[in-house]
Amino acid sequence: MLFFVDMTLGTPLSIAGILLYPAGFCVAIRRMHDLGKTGWLLLIGIIPLINLIILYWFVSEGEDVANDYGEVPTNTVE
């Protein structure tokens, strides 16, 4: 999709990547909160092999109960 936008507008893809980075960072922090962990743990990703631990956290199941960061958004029935 970004390639199509890049070809249409003539802007480099790096600009789109820079603009989308804050949104991705917020999603990563929200995922860490779903696991009951602080978003500051993302900073350990600067250590090369530790990225595998962060990847494991991202694909693992979140907590079933409310934690310090709020209610579980998927447990609501309306």
HTML snippet that shows the backbone in 3Dmol.js (N, CA, C, O; Angstrom):
<script src="https://3Dmol.org/build/3Dmol-min.js"></script>
<div id="view" style="width:600px;height:400px;position:relative"></div>
<script>
const pdb = `
ATOM      1  N   MET A   1       0.822  -1.183   0.000  1.00  0.00           N
ATOM      2  CA  MET A   1       0.000   0.000   0.000  1.00  0.00           C
ATOM      3  C   MET A   1       0.869   1.252   0.000  1.00  0.00           C
ATOM      4  O   MET A   1       0.599   2.211  -0.723  1.00  0.00           O
ATOM      5  N   LEU A   2       1.929   1.228   0.830  1.00  0.00           N
ATOM      6  CA  LEU A   2       2.807   2.390   0.863  1.00  0.00           C
ATOM      7  C   LEU A   2       3.510   2.595  -0.474  1.00  0.00           C
ATOM      8  O   LEU A   2       3.780   3.730  -0.867  1.00  0.00           O
ATOM      9  N   PHE A   3       3.804   1.514  -1.165  1.00  0.00           N
ATOM     10  CA  PHE A   3       4.443   1.638  -2.469  1.00  0.00           C
ATOM     11  C   PHE A   3       3.521   2.368  -3.449  1.00  0.00           C
ATOM     12  O   PHE A   3       3.977   3.212  -4.220  1.00  0.00           O
ATOM     13  N   PHE A   4       2.226   2.042  -3.419  1.00  0.00           N
ATOM     14  CA  PHE A   4       1.264   2.703  -4.296  1.00  0.00           C
ATOM     15  C   PHE A   4       1.171   4.194  -3.973  1.00  0.00           C
ATOM     16  O   PHE A   4       1.144   5.025  -4.881  1.00  0.00           O
ATOM     17  N   VAL A   5       1.120   4.534  -2.687  1.00  0.00           N
ATOM     18  CA  VAL A   5       1.073   5.937  -2.284  1.00  0.00           C
ATOM     19  C   VAL A   5       2.346   6.642  -2.710  1.00  0.00           C
ATOM     20  O   VAL A   5       2.305   7.782  -3.172  1.00  0.00           O
ATOM     21  N   ASP A   6       3.471   5.971  -2.558  1.00  0.00           N
ATOM     22  CA  ASP A   6       4.749   6.557  -2.959  1.00  0.00           C
ATOM     23  C   ASP A   6       4.786   6.844  -4.452  1.00  0.00           C
ATOM     24  O   ASP A   6       5.252   7.905  -4.870  1.00  0.00           O
ATOM     25  N   MET A   7       4.307   5.925  -5.245  1.00  0.00           N
ATOM     26  CA  MET A   7       4.313   6.122  -6.696  1.00  0.00           C
ATOM     27  C   MET A   7       3.324   7.225  -7.109  1.00  0.00           C
ATOM     28  O   MET A   7       3.584   7.966  -8.057  1.00  0.00           O
ATOM     29  N   THR A   8       2.211   7.329  -6.411  1.00  0.00           N
ATOM     30  CA  THR A   8       1.211   8.334  -6.752  1.00  0.00           C
ATOM     31  C   THR A   8       1.667   9.731  -6.372  1.00  0.00           C
ATOM     32  O   THR A   8       1.555  10.659  -7.173  1.00  0.00           O
ATOM     33  N   LEU A   9       2.179   9.891  -5.163  1.00  0.00           N
ATOM     34  CA  LEU A   9       2.557  11.211  -4.678  1.00  0.00           C
ATOM     35  C   LEU A   9       3.993  11.592  -5.009  1.00  0.00           C
ATOM     36  O   LEU A   9       4.348  12.770  -4.993  1.00  0.00           O
ATOM     37  N   GLY A  10       4.797  10.618  -5.301  1.00  0.00           N
ATOM     38  CA  GLY A  10       6.195  10.891  -5.592  1.00  0.00           C
ATOM     39  C   GLY A  10       7.028  11.157  -4.348  1.00  0.00           C
ATOM     40  O   GLY A  10       8.102  11.750  -4.447  1.00  0.00           O
ATOM     41  N   THR A  11       6.566  10.739  -3.194  1.00  0.00           N
ATOM     42  CA  THR A  11       7.320  10.939  -1.958  1.00  0.00           C
ATOM     43  C   THR A  11       8.133   9.692  -1.649  1.00  0.00           C
ATOM     44  O   THR A  11       7.722   8.588  -2.004  1.00  0.00           O
ATOM     45  N   PRO A  12       9.258   9.845  -1.008  1.00  0.00           N
ATOM     46  CA  PRO A  12      10.033   8.659  -0.654  1.00  0.00           C
ATOM     47  C   PRO A  12       9.353   7.862   0.460  1.00  0.00           C
ATOM     48  O   PRO A  12       8.707   8.431   1.340  1.00  0.00           O
ATOM     49  N   LEU A  13       9.506   6.554   0.411  1.00  0.00           N
ATOM     50  CA  LEU A  13       8.892   5.687   1.417  1.00  0.00           C
ATOM     51  C   LEU A  13       9.447   5.948   2.812  1.00  0.00           C
ATOM     52  O   LEU A  13       8.788   5.642   3.806  1.00  0.00           O
ATOM     53  N   SER A  14      10.625   6.497   2.896  1.00  0.00           N
ATOM     54  CA  SER A  14      11.200   6.757   4.215  1.00  0.00           C
ATOM     55  C   SER A  14      10.367   7.787   4.975  1.00  0.00           C
ATOM     56  O   SER A  14      10.269   7.718   6.200  1.00  0.00           O
ATOM     57  N   ILE A  15       9.776   8.730   4.272  1.00  0.00           N
ATOM     58  CA  ILE A  15       8.927   9.721   4.942  1.00  0.00           C
ATOM     59  C   ILE A  15       7.703   9.028   5.528  1.00  0.00           C
ATOM     60  O   ILE A  15       7.315   9.323   6.659  1.00  0.00           O
ATOM     61  N   ALA A  16       7.096   8.122   4.792  1.00  0.00           N
ATOM     62  CA  ALA A  16       5.933   7.391   5.296  1.00  0.00           C
ATOM     63  C   ALA A  16       6.333   6.541   6.494  1.00  0.00           C
ATOM     64  O   ALA A  16       5.589   6.463   7.472  1.00  0.00           O
ATOM     65  N   GLY A  17       7.484   5.911   6.430  1.00  0.00           N
ATOM     66  CA  GLY A  17       7.950   5.105   7.553  1.00  0.00           C
ATOM     67  C   GLY A  17       8.175   5.939   8.799  1.00  0.00           C
ATOM     68  O   GLY A  17       7.841   5.515   9.906  1.00  0.00           O
ATOM     69  N   ILE A  18       8.739   7.119   8.624  1.00  0.00           N
ATOM     70  CA  ILE A  18       8.972   8.013   9.757  1.00  0.00           C
ATOM     71  C   ILE A  18       7.646   8.467  10.353  1.00  0.00           C
ATOM     72  O   ILE A  18       7.520   8.582  11.572  1.00  0.00           O
ATOM     73  N   LEU A  19       6.668   8.724   9.507  1.00  0.00           N
ATOM     74  CA  LEU A  19       5.369   9.168  10.001  1.00  0.00           C
ATOM     75  C   LEU A  19       4.596   8.050  10.699  1.00  0.00           C
ATOM     76  O   LEU A  19       3.800   8.320  11.598  1.00  0.00           O
ATOM     77  N   LEU A  20       4.819   6.804  10.298  1.00  0.00           N
ATOM     78  CA  LEU A  20       4.119   5.679  10.906  1.00  0.00           C
ATOM     79  C   LEU A  20       4.820   5.124  12.146  1.00  0.00           C
ATOM     80  O   LEU A  20       4.231   4.333  12.881  1.00  0.00           O
ATOM     81  N   TYR A  21       6.046   5.519  12.383  1.00  0.00           N
ATOM     82  CA  TYR A  21       6.805   5.002  13.518  1.00  0.00           C
ATOM     83  C   TYR A  21       6.137   5.279  14.869  1.00  0.00           C
ATOM     84  O   TYR A  21       6.050   4.364  15.688  1.00  0.00           O
ATOM     85  N   PRO A  22       5.660   6.507  15.137  1.00  0.00           N
ATOM     86  CA  PRO A  22       5.009   6.736  16.445  1.00  0.00           C
ATOM     87  C   PRO A  22       3.785   5.848  16.677  1.00  0.00           C
ATOM     88  O   PRO A  22       3.555   5.398  17.799  1.00  0.00           O
ATOM     89  N   ALA A  23       3.007   5.594  15.640  1.00  0.00           N
ATOM     90  CA  ALA A  23       1.840   4.726  15.797  1.00  0.00           C
ATOM     91  C   ALA A  23       2.270   3.301  16.139  1.00  0.00           C
ATOM     92  O   ALA A  23       1.666   2.663  17.001  1.00  0.00           O
ATOM     93  N   GLY A  24       3.288   2.807  15.485  1.00  0.00           N
ATOM     94  CA  GLY A  24       3.786   1.462  15.784  1.00  0.00           C
ATOM     95  C   GLY A  24       4.355   1.360  17.189  1.00  0.00           C
ATOM     96  O   GLY A  24       4.200   0.337  17.856  1.00  0.00           O
ATOM     97  N   PHE A  25       5.006   2.409  17.633  1.00  0.00           N
ATOM     98  CA  PHE A  25       5.559   2.436  18.983  1.00  0.00           C
ATOM     99  C   PHE A  25       4.437   2.403  20.016  1.00  0.00           C
ATOM    100  O   PHE A  25       4.544   1.710  21.027  1.00  0.00           O
ATOM    101  N   CYS A  26       3.358   3.152  19.765  1.00  0.00           N
ATOM    102  CA  CYS A  26       2.212   3.152  20.685  1.00  0.00           C
ATOM    103  C   CYS A  26       1.539   1.782  20.728  1.00  0.00           C
ATOM    104  O   CYS A  26       1.109   1.337  21.792  1.00  0.00           O
ATOM    105  N   VAL A  27       1.446   1.121  19.594  1.00  0.00           N
ATOM    106  CA  VAL A  27       0.854  -0.219  19.562  1.00  0.00           C
ATOM    107  C   VAL A  27       1.729  -1.199  20.345  1.00  0.00           C
ATOM    108  O   VAL A  27       1.210  -2.061  21.054  1.00  0.00           O
ATOM    109  N   ALA A  28       3.032  -1.074  20.223  1.00  0.00           N
ATOM    110  CA  ALA A  28       3.940  -1.962  20.955  1.00  0.00           C
ATOM    111  C   ALA A  28       3.816  -1.735  22.460  1.00  0.00           C
ATOM    112  O   ALA A  28       3.829  -2.695  23.230  1.00  0.00           O
ATOM    113  N   ILE A  29       3.696  -0.488  22.886  1.00  0.00           N
ATOM    114  CA  ILE A  29       3.526  -0.200  24.312  1.00  0.00           C
ATOM    115  C   ILE A  29       2.202  -0.760  24.805  1.00  0.00           C
ATOM    116  O   ILE A  29       2.136  -1.325  25.897  1.00  0.00           O
ATOM    117  N   ARG A  30       1.142  -0.609  24.007  1.00  0.00           N
ATOM    118  CA  ARG A  30      -0.162  -1.147  24.405  1.00  0.00           C
ATOM    119  C   ARG A  30      -0.099  -2.668  24.549  1.00  0.00           C
ATOM    120  O   ARG A  30      -0.710  -3.232  25.456  1.00  0.00           O
ATOM    121  N   ARG A  31       0.629  -3.323  23.669  1.00  0.00           N
ATOM    122  CA  ARG A  31       0.775  -4.778  23.747  1.00  0.00           C
ATOM    123  C   ARG A  31       1.512  -5.183  25.019  1.00  0.00           C
ATOM    124  O   ARG A  31       1.149  -6.165  25.666  1.00  0.00           O
ATOM    125  N   MET A  32       2.539  -4.429  25.374  1.00  0.00           N
ATOM    126  CA  MET A  32       3.261  -4.719  26.608  1.00  0.00           C
ATOM    127  C   MET A  32       2.334  -4.543  27.813  1.00  0.00           C
ATOM    128  O   MET A  32       2.401  -5.322  28.764  1.00  0.00           O
ATOM    129  N   HIS A  33       1.480  -3.536  27.777  1.00  0.00           N
ATOM    130  CA  HIS A  33       0.533  -3.338  28.869  1.00  0.00           C
ATOM    131  C   HIS A  33      -0.476  -4.474  28.933  1.00  0.00           C
ATOM    132  O   HIS A  33      -0.895  -4.854  30.026  1.00  0.00           O
ATOM    133  N   ASP A  34      -0.875  -5.026  27.794  1.00  0.00           N
ATOM    134  CA  ASP A  34      -1.776  -6.180  27.790  1.00  0.00           C
ATOM    135  C   ASP A  34      -1.152  -7.378  28.499  1.00  0.00           C
ATOM    136  O   ASP A  34      -1.857  -8.214  29.063  1.00  0.00           O
ATOM    137  N   LEU A  35       0.157  -7.450  28.467  1.00  0.00           N
ATOM    138  CA  LEU A  35       0.872  -8.541  29.124  1.00  0.00           C
ATOM    139  C   LEU A  35       1.182  -8.247  30.585  1.00  0.00           C
ATOM    140  O   LEU A  35       1.715  -9.101  31.293  1.00  0.00           O
ATOM    141  N   GLY A  36       0.847  -7.037  31.040  1.00  0.00           N
ATOM    142  CA  GLY A  36       1.138  -6.658  32.416  1.00  0.00           C
ATOM    143  C   GLY A  36       2.554  -6.181  32.617  1.00  0.00           C
ATOM    144  O   GLY A  36       3.045  -6.154  33.745  1.00  0.00           O
ATOM    145  N   LYS A  37       3.220  -5.804  31.538  1.00  0.00           N
ATOM    146  CA  LYS A  37       4.601  -5.335  31.604  1.00  0.00           C
ATOM    147  C   LYS A  37       4.642  -3.853  31.255  1.00  0.00           C
ATOM    148  O   LYS A  37       3.733  -3.345  30.599  1.00  0.00           O
ATOM    149  N   THR A  38       5.661  -3.178  31.676  1.00  0.00           N
ATOM    150  CA  THR A  38       5.809  -1.769  31.384  1.00  0.00           C
ATOM    151  C   THR A  38       6.349  -1.571  29.959  1.00  0.00           C
ATOM    152  O   THR A  38       7.082  -2.411  29.439  1.00  0.00           O
ATOM    153  N   GLY A  39       5.979  -0.468  29.356  1.00  0.00           N
ATOM    154  CA  GLY A  39       6.446  -0.173  28.009  1.00  0.00           C
ATOM    155  C   GLY A  39       7.936   0.111  27.936  1.00  0.00           C
ATOM    156  O   GLY A  39       8.540   0.019  26.867  1.00  0.00           O
ATOM    157  N   TRP A  40       8.526   0.455  29.064  1.00  0.00           N
ATOM    158  CA  TRP A  40       9.963   0.714  29.104  1.00  0.00           C
ATOM    159  C   TRP A  40      10.792  -0.525  28.768  1.00  0.00           C
ATOM    160  O   TRP A  40      11.963  -0.410  28.408  1.00  0.00           O
ATOM    161  N   LEU A  41      10.191  -1.699  28.885  1.00  0.00           N
ATOM    162  CA  LEU A  41      10.928  -2.924  28.551  1.00  0.00           C
ATOM    163  C   LEU A  41      11.253  -3.002  27.057  1.00  0.00           C
ATOM    164  O   LEU A  41      12.109  -3.790  26.652  1.00  0.00           O
ATOM    165  N   LEU A  42      10.588  -2.204  26.247  1.00  0.00           N
ATOM    166  CA  LEU A  42      10.913  -2.180  24.819  1.00  0.00           C
ATOM    167  C   LEU A  42      12.333  -1.670  24.579  1.00  0.00           C
ATOM    168  O   LEU A  42      12.938  -1.968  23.550  1.00  0.00           O
ATOM    169  N   LEU A  43      12.851  -0.916  25.515  1.00  0.00           N
ATOM    170  CA  LEU A  43      14.200  -0.374  25.354  1.00  0.00           C
ATOM    171  C   LEU A  43      15.280  -1.448  25.392  1.00  0.00           C
ATOM    172  O   LEU A  43      16.388  -1.225  24.906  1.00  0.00           O
ATOM    173  N   ILE A  44      14.970  -2.619  25.969  1.00  0.00           N
ATOM    174  CA  ILE A  44      15.976  -3.679  25.961  1.00  0.00           C
ATOM    175  C   ILE A  44      16.147  -4.253  24.559  1.00  0.00           C
ATOM    176  O   ILE A  44      17.048  -5.060  24.327  1.00  0.00           O
ATOM    177  N   GLY A  45      15.293  -3.846  23.623  1.00  0.00           N
ATOM    178  CA  GLY A  45      15.405  -4.298  22.239  1.00  0.00           C
ATOM    179  C   GLY A  45      16.645  -3.788  21.532  1.00  0.00           C
ATOM    180  O   GLY A  45      16.961  -4.246  20.434  1.00  0.00           O
ATOM    181  N   ILE A  46      17.355  -2.846  22.141  1.00  0.00           N
ATOM    182  CA  ILE A  46      18.587  -2.366  21.508  1.00  0.00           C
ATOM    183  C   ILE A  46      19.716  -3.387  21.639  1.00  0.00           C
ATOM    184  O   ILE A  46      20.737  -3.281  20.960  1.00  0.00           O
ATOM    185  N   ILE A  47      19.529  -4.370  22.511  1.00  0.00           N
ATOM    186  CA  ILE A  47      20.484  -5.474  22.621  1.00  0.00           C
ATOM    187  C   ILE A  47      20.072  -6.515  21.568  1.00  0.00           C
ATOM    188  O   ILE A  47      18.940  -6.998  21.600  1.00  0.00           O
ATOM    189  N   PRO A  48      20.959  -6.865  20.646  1.00  0.00           N
ATOM    190  CA  PRO A  48      20.562  -7.640  19.466  1.00  0.00           C
ATOM    191  C   PRO A  48      19.757  -8.913  19.709  1.00  0.00           C
ATOM    192  O   PRO A  48      18.672  -9.032  19.141  1.00  0.00           O
ATOM    193  N   LEU A  49      20.202  -9.846  20.492  1.00  0.00           N
ATOM    194  CA  LEU A  49      19.489 -11.114  20.637  1.00  0.00           C
ATOM    195  C   LEU A  49      18.279 -11.028  21.564  1.00  0.00           C
ATOM    196  O   LEU A  49      17.454 -11.942  21.588  1.00  0.00           O
ATOM    197  N   ILE A  50      18.167  -9.958  22.314  1.00  0.00           N
ATOM    198  CA  ILE A  50      17.038  -9.782  23.219  1.00  0.00           C
ATOM    199  C   ILE A  50      15.761  -9.508  22.419  1.00  0.00           C
ATOM    200  O   ILE A  50      14.660  -9.656  22.950  1.00  0.00           O
ATOM    201  N   ASN A  51      15.892  -9.117  21.172  1.00  0.00           N
ATOM    202  CA  ASN A  51      14.715  -8.895  20.333  1.00  0.00           C
ATOM    203  C   ASN A  51      13.851 -10.148  20.236  1.00  0.00           C
ATOM    204  O   ASN A  51      12.640 -10.046  20.041  1.00  0.00           O
ATOM    205  N   LEU A  52      14.450 -11.315  20.367  1.00  0.00           N
ATOM    206  CA  LEU A  52      13.682 -12.555  20.329  1.00  0.00           C
ATOM    207  C   LEU A  52      12.735 -12.659  21.515  1.00  0.00           C
ATOM    208  O   LEU A  52      11.634 -13.195  21.383  1.00  0.00           O
ATOM    209  N   ILE A  53      13.148 -12.155  22.667  1.00  0.00           N
ATOM    210  CA  ILE A  53      12.279 -12.158  23.844  1.00  0.00           C
ATOM    211  C   ILE A  53      11.097 -11.234  23.607  1.00  0.00           C
ATOM    212  O   ILE A  53       9.962 -11.584  23.930  1.00  0.00           O
ATOM    213  N   ILE A  54      11.347 -10.069  23.052  1.00  0.00           N
ATOM    214  CA  ILE A  54      10.269  -9.120  22.763  1.00  0.00           C
ATOM    215  C   ILE A  54       9.315  -9.710  21.730  1.00  0.00           C
ATOM    216  O   ILE A  54       8.100  -9.548  21.849  1.00  0.00           O
ATOM    217  N   LEU A  55       9.839 -10.380  20.735  1.00  0.00           N
ATOM    218  CA  LEU A  55       8.984 -11.037  19.743  1.00  0.00           C
ATOM    219  C   LEU A  55       8.107 -12.098  20.400  1.00  0.00           C
ATOM    220  O   LEU A  55       6.927 -12.220  20.071  1.00  0.00           O
ATOM    221  N   TYR A  56       8.675 -12.860  21.322  1.00  0.00           N
ATOM    222  CA  TYR A  56       7.895 -13.863  22.058  1.00  0.00           C
ATOM    223  C   TYR A  56       6.775 -13.197  22.852  1.00  0.00           C
ATOM    224  O   TYR A  56       5.651 -13.699  22.877  1.00  0.00           O
ATOM    225  N   TRP A  57       7.072 -12.076  23.500  1.00  0.00           N
ATOM    226  CA  TRP A  57       6.043 -11.363  24.256  1.00  0.00           C
ATOM    227  C   TRP A  57       4.918 -10.903  23.336  1.00  0.00           C
ATOM    228  O   TRP A  57       3.748 -10.973  23.711  1.00  0.00           O
ATOM    229  N   PHE A  58       5.255 -10.434  22.140  1.00  0.00           N
ATOM    230  CA  PHE A  58       4.242  -9.916  21.222  1.00  0.00           C
ATOM    231  C   PHE A  58       3.291 -11.004  20.732  1.00  0.00           C
ATOM    232  O   PHE A  58       2.125 -10.717  20.459  1.00  0.00           O
ATOM    233  N   VAL A  59       3.757 -12.236  20.614  1.00  0.00           N
ATOM    234  CA  VAL A  59       2.898 -13.303  20.101  1.00  0.00           C
ATOM    235  C   VAL A  59       2.257 -14.129  21.213  1.00  0.00           C
ATOM    236  O   VAL A  59       1.435 -15.002  20.933  1.00  0.00           O
ATOM    237  N   SER A  60       2.618 -13.869  22.462  1.00  0.00           N
ATOM    238  CA  SER A  60       2.040 -14.639  23.556  1.00  0.00           C
ATOM    239  C   SER A  60       0.675 -14.084  23.952  1.00  0.00           C
ATOM    240  O   SER A  60       0.321 -12.955  23.611  1.00  0.00           O
ATOM    241  N   GLU A  61      -0.075 -14.897  24.672  1.00  0.00           N
ATOM    242  CA  GLU A  61      -1.413 -14.533  25.128  1.00  0.00           C
ATOM    243  C   GLU A  61      -1.328 -13.455  26.204  1.00  0.00           C
ATOM    244  O   GLU A  61      -0.445 -13.498  27.060  1.00  0.00           O
ATOM    245  N   GLY A  62      -2.235 -12.498  26.162  1.00  0.00           N
ATOM    246  CA  GLY A  62      -2.294 -11.453  27.180  1.00  0.00           C
ATOM    247  C   GLY A  62      -2.910 -11.983  28.460  1.00  0.00           C
ATOM    248  O   GLY A  62      -3.367 -13.125  28.517  1.00  0.00           O
ATOM    249  N   GLU A  63      -2.918 -11.149  29.482  1.00  0.00           N
ATOM    250  CA  GLU A  63      -3.498 -11.552  30.759  1.00  0.00           C
ATOM    251  C   GLU A  63      -5.019 -11.610  30.658  1.00  0.00           C
ATOM    252  O   GLU A  63      -5.632 -10.813  29.949  1.00  0.00           O
ATOM    253  N   ASP A  64      -5.621 -12.559  31.374  1.00  0.00           N
ATOM    254  CA  ASP A  64      -7.072 -12.727  31.350  1.00  0.00           C
ATOM    255  C   ASP A  64      -7.794 -11.799  32.312  1.00  0.00           C
ATOM    256  O   ASP A  64      -9.002 -11.600  32.188  1.00  0.00           O
ATOM    257  N   VAL A  65      -7.078 -11.234  33.258  1.00  0.00           N
ATOM    258  CA  VAL A  65      -7.693 -10.374  34.268  1.00  0.00           C
ATOM    259  C   VAL A  65      -7.119  -8.966  34.151  1.00  0.00           C
ATOM    260  O   VAL A  65      -6.089  -8.745  33.514  1.00  0.00           O
ATOM    261  N   ALA A  66      -7.808  -8.026  34.777  1.00  0.00           N
ATOM    262  CA  ALA A  66      -7.321  -6.639  34.768  1.00  0.00           C
ATOM    263  C   ALA A  66      -5.974  -6.564  35.481  1.00  0.00           C
ATOM    264  O   ALA A  66      -5.719  -7.300  36.434  1.00  0.00           O
ATOM    265  N   ASN A  67      -5.122  -5.668  35.007  1.00  0.00           N
ATOM    266  CA  ASN A  67      -3.822  -5.484  35.639  1.00  0.00           C
ATOM    267  C   ASN A  67      -3.652  -4.007  35.994  1.00  0.00           C
ATOM    268  O   ASN A  67      -4.623  -3.250  35.976  1.00  0.00           O
ATOM    269  N   ASP A  68      -2.437  -3.595  36.314  1.00  0.00           N
ATOM    270  CA  ASP A  68      -2.173  -2.209  36.709  1.00  0.00           C
ATOM    271  C   ASP A  68      -2.464  -1.213  35.588  1.00  0.00           C
ATOM    272  O   ASP A  68      -2.619  -0.020  35.849  1.00  0.00           O
ATOM    273  N   TYR A  69      -2.537  -1.685  34.357  1.00  0.00           N
ATOM    274  CA  TYR A  69      -2.693  -0.794  33.214  1.00  0.00           C
ATOM    275  C   TYR A  69      -4.130  -0.701  32.724  1.00  0.00           C
ATOM    276  O   TYR A  69      -4.397   0.025  31.767  1.00  0.00           O
ATOM    277  N   GLY A  70      -5.058  -1.410  33.346  1.00  0.00           N
ATOM    278  CA  GLY A  70      -6.463  -1.291  32.988  1.00  0.00           C
ATOM    279  C   GLY A  70      -7.138  -2.629  32.767  1.00  0.00           C
ATOM    280  O   GLY A  70      -6.557  -3.698  32.959  1.00  0.00           O
ATOM    281  N   GLU A  71      -8.391  -2.522  32.356  1.00  0.00           N
ATOM    282  CA  GLU A  71      -9.203  -3.710  32.081  1.00  0.00           C
ATOM    283  C   GLU A  71      -8.727  -4.398  30.804  1.00  0.00           C
ATOM    284  O   GLU A  71      -7.997  -3.812  30.005  1.00  0.00           O
ATOM    285  N   VAL A  72      -9.144  -5.634  30.627  1.00  0.00           N
ATOM    286  CA  VAL A  72      -8.826  -6.386  29.421  1.00  0.00           C
ATOM    287  C   VAL A  72      -9.836  -5.976  28.348  1.00  0.00           C
ATOM    288  O   VAL A  72     -11.034  -6.198  28.523  1.00  0.00           O
ATOM    289  N   PRO A  73      -9.382  -5.386  27.247  1.00  0.00           N
ATOM    290  CA  PRO A  73     -10.342  -4.881  26.254  1.00  0.00           C
ATOM    291  C   PRO A  73     -11.095  -5.975  25.498  1.00  0.00           C
ATOM    292  O   PRO A  73     -12.149  -5.697  24.927  1.00  0.00           O
ATOM    293  N   THR A  74     -10.595  -7.195  25.475  1.00  0.00           N
ATOM    294  CA  THR A  74     -11.274  -8.254  24.716  1.00  0.00           C
ATOM    295  C   THR A  74     -12.267  -9.042  25.550  1.00  0.00           C
ATOM    296  O   THR A  74     -12.959  -9.910  25.018  1.00  0.00           O
ATOM    297  N   ASN A  75     -12.357  -8.761  26.851  1.00  0.00           N
ATOM    298  CA  ASN A  75     -13.278  -9.499  27.699  1.00  0.00           C
ATOM    299  C   ASN A  75     -14.617  -8.802  27.870  1.00  0.00           C
ATOM    300  O   ASN A  75     -15.405  -9.219  28.719  1.00  0.00           O
ATOM    301  N   THR A  76     -14.906  -7.777  27.116  1.00  0.00           N
ATOM    302  CA  THR A  76     -16.169  -7.060  27.246  1.00  0.00           C
ATOM    303  C   THR A  76     -17.190  -7.630  26.284  1.00  0.00           C
ATOM    304  O   THR A  76     -16.887  -7.887  25.119  1.00  0.00           O
ATOM    305  N   VAL A  77     -18.406  -7.827  26.779  1.00  0.00           N
ATOM    306  CA  VAL A  77     -19.503  -8.321  25.958  1.00  0.00           C
ATOM    307  C   VAL A  77     -20.593  -7.265  25.991  1.00  0.00           C
ATOM    308  O   VAL A  77     -21.013  -6.829  27.063  1.00  0.00           O
ATOM    309  N   GLU A  78     -21.049  -6.856  24.820  1.00  0.00           N
ATOM    310  CA  GLU A  78     -22.096  -5.837  24.773  1.00  0.00           C
ATOM    311  C   GLU A  78     -23.307  -6.366  24.098  1.00  0.00           C
ATOM    312  O   GLU A  78     -24.300  -5.651  23.962  1.00  0.00           O
TER     313      GLU A  78
END
`;
const viewer = $3Dmol.createViewer("view");
viewer.addModel(pdb, "pdb");
viewer.setStyle({}, {cartoon: {color: "spectrum"}});
viewer.zoomTo();
viewer.render();
</script>
